[in-house]
Amino acid sequence: MSIYRNVSNELKRYGESITVNALKGRFFVKGIIEPLLYKNKLYLGGKQLPDGFFDGGHYLLICPPEINLPVLGDAFIEGGGKRYILKRSETVSIKSKALYTWAVLTPYNEPSEEDFYEA
């Protein structure tokens, strides 16, 4: 079995139902959303982060390459009962054939009534 079919089958088998609400419409896909853990490198504005650091504000989405995620600001991603904003996405290819798409997500927070009060 090829690596392309393996990745696709595993995402279908273990992935959760994910909804992408974009300007072009709404579509559904199977994918995996997990907390994004940082390695000991410089991230987020040049701050040094410890190994395995989780800030609670970034998540990784892995999904089939056919999803063709929209550009930043054009979509909301919903999965596992939560809503996310797409920050960045990229498709991984091997020998010019798309293998999977990854994306960095941040939680979407509905504005609260207090957000509209003056300090």
C-alpha positions as CSV (number, residue, x, y, z in Angstrom):
1,M,0.0,0.0,0.0
2,S,1.4,3.4,-0.9
3,I,2.2,6.1,1.7
4,Y,-0.5,8.3,0.3
5,R,-3.2,5.7,0.9
6,N,-1.8,5.0,4.4
7,V,-2.0,8.6,5.5
8,S,-5.5,9.0,4.0
9,N,-6.8,5.8,5.6
10,E,-5.4,6.7,9.0
11,L,-7.0,10.1,8.9
12,K,-10.3,8.6,8.0
13,R,-10.0,5.9,10.7
14,Y,-8.7,8.1,13.6
15,G,-9.7,11.6,12.6
16,E,-12.6,13.4,14.0
17,S,-15.3,15.2,12.0
18,I,-14.1,18.8,11.3
19,T,-16.2,21.5,9.7
20,V,-14.6,24.3,7.7
21,N,-16.8,27.4,7.4
22,A,-15.3,29.5,4.6
23,L,-16.5,32.3,2.4
24,K,-16.7,29.8,-0.4
25,G,-19.1,27.6,1.6
26,R,-19.1,25.0,4.3
27,F,-17.4,21.6,3.9
28,F,-16.6,18.6,6.1
29,V,-13.5,16.5,6.5
30,K,-11.9,14.0,8.8
31,G,-8.8,15.3,10.6
32,I,-6.8,15.5,13.8
33,I,-6.7,18.6,16.1
34,E,-4.2,18.5,18.9
35,P,-2.4,21.0,21.2
36,L,0.7,22.4,19.6
37,L,3.7,21.7,21.8
38,Y,6.9,23.7,21.2
39,K,10.4,22.4,21.0
40,N,13.1,24.4,22.6
41,K,13.5,27.0,19.9
42,L,12.6,30.6,19.3
43,Y,8.9,31.2,18.7
44,L,6.2,33.7,19.1
45,G,8.0,37.0,18.8
46,G,11.5,35.6,19.6
47,K,10.8,34.3,23.1
48,Q,12.7,31.3,24.2
49,L,10.3,28.5,25.1
50,P,11.0,25.4,27.3
51,D,10.8,21.9,25.8
52,G,7.2,20.6,25.6
53,F,5.8,24.0,26.4
54,F,2.0,24.3,25.8
55,D,0.6,27.8,25.9
56,G,-3.1,26.8,25.4
57,G,-3.4,29.2,22.5
58,H,-2.2,27.2,19.5
59,Y,-3.4,23.9,18.0
60,L,-2.2,21.7,15.1
61,L,-4.6,20.4,12.5
62,I,-3.6,17.5,10.2
63,C,-6.1,16.7,7.4
64,P,-6.2,15.3,3.9
65,P,-4.6,17.6,1.2
66,E,-7.9,17.8,-0.7
67,I,-9.3,20.2,1.9
68,N,-7.6,23.2,0.3
69,L,-7.8,25.4,3.4
70,P,-8.6,29.0,2.7
71,V,-6.3,31.8,3.5
72,L,-6.0,33.4,6.9
73,G,-9.1,35.3,8.0
74,D,-11.4,33.6,5.5
75,A,-12.5,30.6,7.7
76,F,-13.4,29.2,11.0
77,I,-12.6,25.6,11.8
78,E,-14.9,23.6,14.1
79,G,-13.9,20.3,15.7
80,G,-14.4,18.5,19.0
81,G,-17.0,21.0,20.0
82,K,-14.6,24.0,19.7
83,R,-14.2,26.7,17.2
84,Y,-10.8,27.9,15.9
85,I,-9.3,30.6,13.6
86,L,-6.9,29.5,10.9
87,K,-3.5,31.2,11.4
88,R,-1.3,29.3,8.8
89,S,-1.5,26.2,6.7
90,E,0.7,24.3,4.3
91,T,0.5,21.2,2.2
92,V,3.2,18.6,2.6
93,S,4.2,16.8,-0.7
94,I,6.5,13.9,-1.6
95,K,7.7,13.7,-5.1
96,S,5.3,16.4,-6.2
97,K,2.3,14.5,-4.8
98,A,0.3,16.0,-1.9
99,L,0.5,13.9,1.2
100,Y,-1.4,15.9,3.9
101,T,-2.2,19.5,5.0
102,W,-1.2,20.9,8.3
103,A,-2.5,24.1,9.9
104,V,-1.9,26.2,13.0
105,L,-5.1,27.2,14.7
106,T,-6.0,29.4,17.7
107,P,-9.2,29.2,19.7
108,Y,-12.0,31.5,18.6
109,N,-13.4,33.6,21.5
110,E,-16.8,35.2,21.1
111,P,-16.8,38.8,22.2
112,S,-18.4,39.2,25.6
113,E,-20.6,42.1,26.7
114,E,-17.7,43.4,28.8
115,D,-15.6,43.9,25.6
116,F,-17.9,46.7,24.6
117,Y,-17.7,48.7,27.9
118,E,-15.3,51.6,28.3
119,A,-12.7,51.3,31.0
